[in-house]
Amino acid sequence: MIKGGQRIATATGVMLADPNGLGNPQQSAAESLFDPNYWSARRELKPVSGGRGSAWFVGPATQAWVLRHYRRGGFIARLSQDKYFWSGEDRVRAFAEWRLLDYLVQRGLRVPKPVAAFYRRSGMTYRCDLITHRVPDTQSLSAALAASPLPESTWWAIGAAIARFHGHGIDHADLNAHNILLDGNQDISVIDFDRGRLRAPGRWTSRNLRRLHRSLAKLSMSLPPDRFTPAEWKRLLAGYEAG
């Protein structure tokens, strides 16, 4: 289990952060960082497109954070949209993602740098949130494909980037076209590591790739036919094998 960060008790919950990166806020103010209304009152709140409407860009341009409230998907969301069963602090999903991101940043992988995680417990359930730095000057793979075809070199770079993550044993639970970010230099970043984990080499690497292929195939159904073809996927796999 990955460790890291400092545990900070707040008025009604617990926060995990590196105080040096967070600015070491007072306990009375810490929880407000995870409240969209706090940022809205400061006119520093902008919804992130896509997802379940539970992520926002927050803070001034010089700070550039992303706040995400954890929400359930699928059938279970009909029972509870954002409550998770309590099974110990080390199993809090926001804490696990914060620590995994911190681990990846320390190893030079291109992921959002974690700022702080927070949970509030109520009996046998809890709700949680995560703040990360925004990856600057990027767009998602899905948005890039919607705008224009991608050069072969970009597909190769995407495959090589995925190989680097797999080489570090990182199993991404939801590798899709929305969670891969591109910049103008063909540097590839990956976001949303909820339920991600470190694993020994195995079949899960192929499962990650199949999930990405399904995402691209579904996305391309509403796009011009030149945006994603077997040739693009072959180029991505070539980059993956080289990586």
C-alpha positions in Angstrom: 0.0 0.0 0.0 1.4 3.4 -1.0 1.8 5.9 1.8 2.5 9.6 1.8 1.1 13.0 2.7 0.2 14.5 6.0 -3.1 13.7 7.8 -4.8 16.9 8.9 -8.0 16.8 11.0 -10.6 19.4 10.1 -13.8 20.6 11.8 -15.9 17.7 10.4 -13.5 15.4 8.5 -10.0 14.6 7.6 -7.7 16.0 4.9 -4.6 14.5 3.3 -2.0 16.9 1.8 1.5 18.0 1.5 1.4 21.2 3.6 4.2 22.7 1.7 2.3 22.5 -1.5 -1.0 23.4 -0.1 0.1 26.5 1.8 -0.7 24.9 5.2 -4.2 26.5 5.6 -5.8 26.9 9.0 -8.1 24.0 10.0 -11.1 26.3 10.0 -10.5 27.2 6.3 -9.3 23.9 5.0 -12.8 22.4 4.3 -13.9 25.4 2.3 -11.3 24.5 -0.4 -13.5 21.5 -1.2 -16.8 23.5 -1.4 -17.7 24.7 -4.9 -19.8 27.5 -3.3 -16.6 28.9 -1.8 -15.0 29.2 -5.2 -18.1 30.4 -6.8 -18.4 33.3 -4.3 -14.8 34.2 -5.3 -15.8 34.0 -9.0 -13.1 31.3 -9.4 -15.3 28.3 -10.4 -15.7 26.8 -13.8 -17.3 23.4 -14.5 -15.2 20.8 -16.3 -16.9 19.6 -19.4 -17.8 15.9 -19.5 -18.1 13.4 -16.7 -21.0 13.5 -14.2 -20.9 17.3 -13.5 -18.7 16.8 -10.4 -15.5 18.4 -11.4 -14.6 22.1 -11.6 -11.6 24.3 -12.4 -11.0 26.4 -9.3 -8.8 29.3 -8.2 -7.1 32.1 -10.1 -5.2 31.4 -13.3 -2.0 31.5 -11.4 -3.1 28.6 -9.2 -5.0 26.4 -11.7 -6.5 23.6 -9.6 -9.1 21.0 -10.4 -11.7 20.1 -7.7 -13.5 16.7 -8.1 -16.3 15.3 -5.9 -16.4 11.6 -6.1 -19.7 10.3 -7.5 -20.8 6.8 -8.2 -21.7 5.5 -11.7 -23.8 2.7 -13.1 -26.7 1.0 -11.2 -25.3 1.7 -7.7 -25.7 5.4 -8.3 -29.5 4.9 -8.1 -29.0 3.9 -4.5 -26.5 6.6 -3.6 -24.8 9.2 -5.8 -21.8 9.9 -3.7 -21.7 7.8 -0.5 -19.1 5.0 -0.2 -19.0 2.2 2.4 -16.5 2.9 5.2 -13.8 0.3 5.4 -11.0 2.3 7.0 -9.1 5.5 6.3 -6.5 3.9 4.1 -9.3 2.7 1.8 -10.8 6.2 1.2 -10.8 6.6 -2.5 -9.6 10.2 -2.6 -6.7 9.3 -0.3 -5.7 6.3 -2.4 -5.8 8.5 -5.6 -3.8 11.3 -3.9 -1.1 8.9 -2.8 -0.9 7.1 -6.2 -0.6 10.5 -8.0 2.1 11.6 -5.6 3.9 8.3 -6.3 3.7 8.8 -10.0 4.8 12.5 -9.9 7.9 11.4 -7.9 8.8 9.0 -10.7 8.5 11.6 -13.4 5.3 10.4 -15.0 3.0 13.0 -16.6 0.0 13.1 -14.3 -1.7 15.9 -12.3 0.2 16.8 -9.2 -2.0 16.2 -6.2 -2.9 19.1 -3.8 -5.2 17.7 -1.2 -7.8 15.0 -0.5 -10.7 15.2 2.0 -13.4 12.9 3.4 -16.3 13.4 5.7 -17.6 10.3 7.5 -21.2 9.6 8.6 -21.6 6.3 10.3 -20.7 3.5 8.0 -20.4 5.7 4.9 -18.3 8.6 3.7 -18.1 11.2 1.0 -14.8 12.5 -0.5 -13.1 15.0 -2.7 -9.8 15.6 -4.4 -7.9 18.7 -5.6 -5.1 18.4 -8.1 -3.1 20.8 -10.2 -4.6 21.4 -13.6 -2.4 20.1 -16.5 -1.8 23.3 -18.5 -2.2 23.9 -22.2 -3.7 20.5 -23.0 -6.8 19.0 -24.5 -8.3 15.6 -24.2 -7.7 13.0 -26.9 -11.5 12.9 -27.5 -11.6 16.7 -28.1 -8.5 16.6 -30.3 -10.1 13.9 -32.5 -13.3 15.8 -32.7 -11.4 18.8 -34.1 -9.2 17.1 -36.7 -7.3 13.9 -37.6 -4.1 13.3 -35.6 -0.7 12.7 -37.1 0.9 9.3 -36.9 3.5 10.6 -34.5 0.8 11.5 -32.0 -0.7 8.0 -32.1 2.8 6.6 -31.6 3.4 8.9 -28.6 0.2 7.9 -27.0 1.1 4.2 -27.2 4.6 4.9 -25.8 3.2 6.9 -22.9 0.8 4.1 -22.0 3.8 1.7 -22.1 5.6 3.9 -19.6 2.8 3.7 -17.1 2.5 -0.1 -17.6 6.3 -0.3 -17.1 5.8 1.2 -13.7 3.0 -1.3 -12.9 0.2 1.3 -13.1 -3.2 -0.3 -13.8 -5.5 2.6 -14.8 -9.1 1.5 -14.1 -10.7 3.7 -16.8 -8.3 4.3 -19.6 -10.3 6.1 -22.2 -10.1 8.9 -24.8 -11.3 11.5 -22.2 -8.5 10.7 -19.7 -5.6 11.1 -22.1 -4.4 14.7 -22.5 -2.3 16.0 -25.4 -0.3 19.2 -25.7 1.3 21.0 -28.6 4.7 19.2 -28.1 3.1 15.7 -28.3 3.7 15.2 -24.6 1.0 12.9 -23.3 -0.5 13.1 -19.8 -3.0 10.8 -18.1 -5.7 11.8 -15.6 -8.3 10.3 -13.3 -6.6 7.5 -11.4 -9.6 6.7 -9.2 -9.4 2.9 -8.4 -6.0 2.8 -10.1 -3.3 0.6 -8.4 0.2 -0.8 -8.6 0.3 -4.3 -10.0 2.8 -6.9 -11.1 2.9 -7.5 -14.9 -0.2 -9.5 -16.1 -3.2 -9.6 -18.4 -4.5 -6.3 -17.0 -2.2 -4.4 -19.4 -4.2 -5.9 -22.4 -7.4 -5.0 -20.6 -6.4 -1.4 -20.3 -5.7 -1.3 -24.1 -8.9 -3.0 -24.9 -10.8 -0.4 -22.9 -9.1 2.4 -24.7 -9.9 0.8 -28.1 -13.6 0.5 -27.2 -13.6 4.1 -26.1 -12.0 5.3 -29.4 -14.3 3.1 -31.5 -17.4 4.4 -29.7 -16.2 8.0 -30.0 -15.4 7.7 -33.7 -18.9 6.5 -34.6 -20.0 10.2 -34.5 -16.9 11.6 -36.2 -15.6 11.6 -39.8 -14.2 8.2 -40.9 -10.6 9.5 -41.0 -10.4 10.2 -37.3 -9.8 6.6 -36.0 -9.2 3.7 -38.3 -7.3 0.4 -37.8 -4.2 2.2 -39.1 -4.2 4.6 -36.2 -4.6 1.8 -33.7 -1.8 -0.1 -35.3 0.4 3.0 -34.9 -0.5 3.4 -31.3 0.4 -0.3 -30.6 3.7 0.3 -32.4 4.5 3.1 -30.0 3.4 0.9 -27.1 5.7 -2.0 -28.1 8.6 0.4 -28.6 7.9 2.0 -25.2 
